Amino acid sequence: MHRTKNDWIALISFLLALWFSLTGIIWVYGAALFIAYPLGILSFVLWRFFLKGERRESKLIPTILSLGFILSLLVLVVTWLLD
């Protein structure tokens, strides 16, 4: 099976979106700003500017990024309220 450049970009963007969603809730000493958000932004840029065509991944990636961002902010707000 031959992989195209688009397939590799989609895979990398998908993996970065998963990393963002999983690590975006780590707000100890603001760690999410350094280990999650840069890769989430990179995933968004890859999806937005380099992934061509209507593909299933192109709808899945922004959904994962959005849910990860909402969860990250929710954890941050709850952390601030409990202090």
N, C-alpha and C positions, 0 to 999 in steps of 0.2 A: 504494500500500500504506500503510495507516494504522498508525503505530507507537503503541503504548500506553506508559503510564508505566512499566510493568513491563519492557518491552523496553529502554527507555533506562537504567533502573537496572541491568539485567543487562549491558548493553554497558559502562557505566562501571565496574561492578565487575570485569568481565572484563579490561578494559584496565588497571585498577589492579593486578589480580593479576599480569598479565604484566609490568608495570613492576617490581613487587616481586620477581618471580622473576629478572628479568634484572639488576637492580641490587643485589640482596641479597648478592651475593658481593664487593662492593667494600668491603673492610674497612680501607682505608688511612685512618688517623686516625679510625677509627670512622664513616666516611662512610655506611655502611649504616644506622646508627641515625637518620640525618637525611634521607637521600634515598630509602630503601626502606621501612623499617619503618612510618613514619606512613601511607604510602599503602597498605601491606599491611593495616594495621589498619582503615583506612577501607573498603577493599574487603571485608574480613570483615564489618564492621558493615552495609554496604549489602546484602551477600548474606544475612546472618542475620536482620536486622530489617525490611528493606524489600522484599525480593524475595518475592513471593507465588506460591504454587502450585508444583507439581512440574514442573520444566522441565529440559531438558538442560543449560542453563547453570548451573542451581543445583547440579548434580553436578560440573561441570567446574571451576567457580571454586574450591571448597574443595580440589580435587585439585591445582590449580596452586599455590594458597597453601601447601599442605602440602609439596609438593615443593620449592618455593622456600625455605621455612623450613628444611627439612632440609639442602638444599644450602648455604644461608647459614651454618648452624651448623657444617657439615662444613668449609667453607672457613676459618671462624674457628678451629676446633680445629687444623686442619693448619697454619695460620699461626702459632699459638701454639707448636705442637710444633717447628716449624722454626726458631724464634728462638733 
